[in-house]
Amino acid sequence: QRRKVIGRNKQKIAKMDDEIIARARVRSQRKKVKLEELERFKSEISHAISSLEVSENQESRPNTEKEEQEFARIRDETLSKIERAFAKTQAEVNELMNEKIAHFNSTMTNSLQNLQNTVAFRSSKLTPKTEPTPKTVWGEKVHVKRAPILSKLFKQEDIRTIYNIFVAVMMLMACNLMMTKYKTKGHLIDFSLLEYSFGDAGGFFAVWIPMFIGHLLIIPYVQLIKTYRPPAVVHLSVYFMFLGAFVFLPTYLLLVKSFPPATGMIISAENVRMGMKIHAYYREKMLYGFGNNKFNLFIPEHAQKAGVTLKNIKRPIINIRDASTELGRYLYFSFAPTLIYRDDYPTLQRKTKWARVFIDFANFLLVVVFSFMIWEIYCMPHFKSTYLDPASTETFFHSVFLSILPANICLFLAFFGVIHSWENAWAEMLCFGDRRFYSDWWSSKNFAFFYRNWNVVLQEWFYYYVYQDCMRFSLGFITKDWAVKFALVISSIIHELVIIGPQGFFYPAMTLLFCLPGMAFFRSFKLGPSSQIANVIFWFFVSLLTGILMVLHARAFYTNHSGDATQTTDLVQFWSFILRSIQNTFKE
């Protein structure tokens, strides 16, 4: 009987051995799983068989129940190890399949959205405007493949002719400047203003390189949050302290150290851009990287009344992988012309057109040169002689009307050079598909439309990360109207941080001129979609405010950088000088 029991046990174990090997072969063929663990199981089973054979040859005959218990223990251990191996393999396969399915869904969603946008664009002129759809009331950004508007318009010969005329006029201005330089200084070409404005390259890289390395620290910080899962209050407090220090330190250096104007603006603009990228990455990972929560499932009351449901919202697919994967994602996002973070973006399935990149960068450089030409021809001779008399009302308004034309030319040059050419060049180098950097802001009939379409990349950051998040993270406590006001305040602060770079001190002229009128005329001039009067009134205000802005910043710059005894780089004394000028104006 003992031999029969041992024989049956041998047969069972041999059968289990065969089944394990067969399953391992199937898994290795279909799922490419290594067989090291299974070989280890086989060796354990062989060891168990050998132990049973040894017990068979022993002269002493132990109790049969103990042998059965030992066999049951070995069998249970073997089966448990096999089950754990299968569970581990199944989890890895499920994770891989989920990633493939998510990538397929994202690709199909972008393709369908692109098709819907194409159909809507072609039928927009044939269908009347309707109420906003639930998607436009509340939701998340969906990147689709789109070309810039100017790239489409430049394919038309008439629009291309306007570009050619503008280039020809700029060339004539360059000839005028060269003749003036030759008459006054004896040489045709003079780049002294450009050299001064873009000087101190060593100081620039001494600030930019630590700033770039510092904004990458958000990646290990998110990895630490994923590993240790601290309370929200803790990691939010550390994050805001880090973000505040990241923005404050370069700004403090700009106020303390006197950088050239263009160099200072590049530093301040890069500081703001990297800070906004940091917040975008952190916000998306915290909101969607840990699964569903009450914040990413929240829909405000006004959106629910408009028919928004969770089925209408296309939430982004965000996960937190290992540090090397996250570094690659973040580096692409860091240079991509967007401020909305996603793990994957729609890309063009073709090679980079380097000729297109060269043309866009050439346009940007020409815009820089033309802007300095306008400043040197129209602005420098006038403001060098008028900044000493800032309290004269007649002189001030005379300067404003003289500055309206060059200020608006600089406005168009800044739009074409930075928002169109610069961002389109980086998008082409990275094969970035969504190139809706702006919309038809030139047809604005009110300030609200202008703010939404002048710089779509920046506006989307304010819309999703300030306007919507005010309502989202307060769970509806902050109303829609207050969220709009808060977004305008944050927008004005960020713009002023950029202006600190070339000025070297805090001077919120843009906030006073554009933020307050923007809040006052936010819903003004709605005279109908076909009315041209609203567009004329809008351009009247924009042109006037742009001229005033140029006068204020030019006078402040020359006052701060002149050798006059009334000026100083100290902030308190400078503002006291401005207040005395305002008082003298009212006395007149």
C-alpha angles and dihedrals in degrees: 000000000000091000091047092052091048090047092052090048090051091052092049092048092046089050091050089049091054092047092050092050092047092050091047091053092051092048093047091053098045104030103021093232117165119248099217094106092047091051088052089053090050091053090050090052091049088051089052091051092050090050089053091050090051091051089051093057094048117110093219115077112215123201115289092225091060091052092050091049091050091049091047090051093051091046093050092048091049093048092047091052091049091050092050091050091050092047092050092048092047092051092051092048092047092051091050092048092048091053092049092048092047091050090049092049091048091050093048092046092052091046093050091045091051090050091048091050091050092050092045092050093051094046098040093092092050099048128060121242115268136191117294113280120238089255093061093048097056135355146086132291115273114197115216133173108271135154124226115267094237091052088057093044093049089063086070113083095221094055090043088055091058088055091050092049091051091051091049091051090050090051090053089051089052090053090050091051093048092051090049091050091048091051096047104031104018098243133086103221123050121171096170093116092051092046091051095046095049096038130123096055091168092057090047095055091042087062101033099050096054088042092054093046090047094055089056090063089083088076098063089040091059089046090055091050090051092050102043102023097213120192115283092244091057100048092039091053092049091046095052091047089052093047092047092051091046092055098036101051098058090041090053090051090052090053095045102038118052106232122183112265100255093039091050092049092051091051094048093044092049091047091054093043094052092045091053090048090052092053093046092053094045094045095050094046094048095043101043107011096080100046131257121345138162092270101053089043093050120116118182122234096252090053092049090053089052090056101260114156133167088262091060093053117083101206117200121253103239127170136166113236131172121310096259093053091047091049091055091048093048095047090054090048091047092061099031115103095246136087095203112092122223131163089230132023131195107261133189112258095223141074123281114271099227092184088061090049091051092050092050093049090046089053090051093051091047089051090054092050094046091049091055090046091055091047093049095045103040109016112034097056091049103042095043088065101035104046089079090066104047094146095064109102094198092051091047096053091041088056091048095055091044089051099048095084098045091040093055092045088054088048091057092043092052091050095048096041102043110020096038111023102030096045093041090053092054091044090054093048091051094038087237109177106201104074101162093128093152141357135218093303091153089073092057118143096185140019093256092063091044093052092049097048108029093079110006093179091059094037092055090055091054092044099050102028101036111018098039096033092055088062095034101053093039088051091232098316090117108063127224095256094051090047089056092051092047090051090052091051093050089046092053092048092052092048090050091051088057092048091053089071100067095030099047093215140057112275113156098196093132092054093050093047104038108019097051096042087044091057091044096048097030092121099021131123097029094157096149135290094273097046117114094186092077091053091049092050091047093052090046091058095041093049092047094046092046090053092049090048092054092049094049095047094042093051092045091050095049092043091052095045100039127094095240116132093229093063129071138164089237108109098220095049092045093054091046087055090052092049092051089052091052091049091051090050092055091046089059 
